[in-house]
Amino acid sequence: MDQLYGGIEAGGTKFVCMVATGPENVIVETRFPTTLPDETIQRTIDFFAPYAGRGELAAIGIGSFGPLDLNPASPTYGYITTTPKPNWAQVDLLGPIRKAFNLPAAFAHDVVAAAYGEQFWNPGNQGLDPFVYMTVGTGIGVGVLANDRPIQGLVHPEAGHMTIPHDWQKDPFPGVCPFHGDCLEGLATGVSMKQRWGQPAETLPDSHPGWDLEAGYIALALANLVYAYSPQRIVLGGGVPQHAGLHAAVRSKVKQVLNGYIQAPIILERIDEYILPPVLGNRSGVLGAIAMAIALEGASR
């Protein structure tokens, strides 16, 4: 049997754990709710224990909700830090998993893991540099890969909290972000849509004005990412963009916002090849974690 790899997508709502060699050879996969830290981390360890115990796992990759401490020299490296998720602030996620298995373990923000997965496993995305993945769901996150590595500095990028124009007459909703109110995440998540309209986004009809508003907010964010990073491709994932027609509306509005300033043929003439849904669907994060584990184990040989 080929050497196996472990992948963990640690989300604020659920954990996804997988043992695989890649998308075409998934040995086992499980999903379970994110409850209290000790309980959730132990359940993760129990899932991988049989494979690690038989010596079948070569490495583990972890893509986690954040904010995270990603500095290997920090005493809190591998911690979830200032998250508003109850009970999860200042929780050591990486440490217990490394201790349990004594295996190489890669650690990154969950959106970076998704970006890595979409580039690593899709030949059509390989060599596109920079490469951007944006997810819109319970939260909003952005992963940016340059030179095949995630961009990070003081911490990982938090582009989900960028400030965007807010027309208070058109949209009097104050936003849901506990830190900033009406930042992008405050205005455009599934949570904000539910609170603004009084029902879950997925129950809004196609003709509902909420979808035009949502497409406009996402387009403003993507235009800012185009200006800031000049990516060669953007993958737009998460639960909210799965709504039929939203990708097309976003593409149209991105062109309107850019207004011809970026003279790139793929935007001017073929934007449907530039802003795309994830080819891995809802497995981008966990398969990205598998890819991180493969890369880490290969580098350590």
Secondary structure, DSSP 4 states (H G I P E B T S, - for coil): -PPEEEEEEE-SSEEEEEEEEETTEEEEEEEEE--SHHHHHHHHHHHHHHHHHTT-EEEEEEEE-SSB---TTSTTTTEE-S--STT-TTEESHHHHHHHH---EEEEEHHHHHHHHHHHS-GGGTT-SSEEEEEESSSEEEEEEETTEE--SSSS--GGG------TTT------BTTTBSSHHHHHSHHHHHHHHSS-GGGS-TT-HHHHHHHHHHHHHHHHHHHHH--SEEEEESSGGGSTTHHHHHHHHHHHHHTT-S--HHHHT-GGGTEE--TTGGGHHHHHHHHHHHHHHHHT-
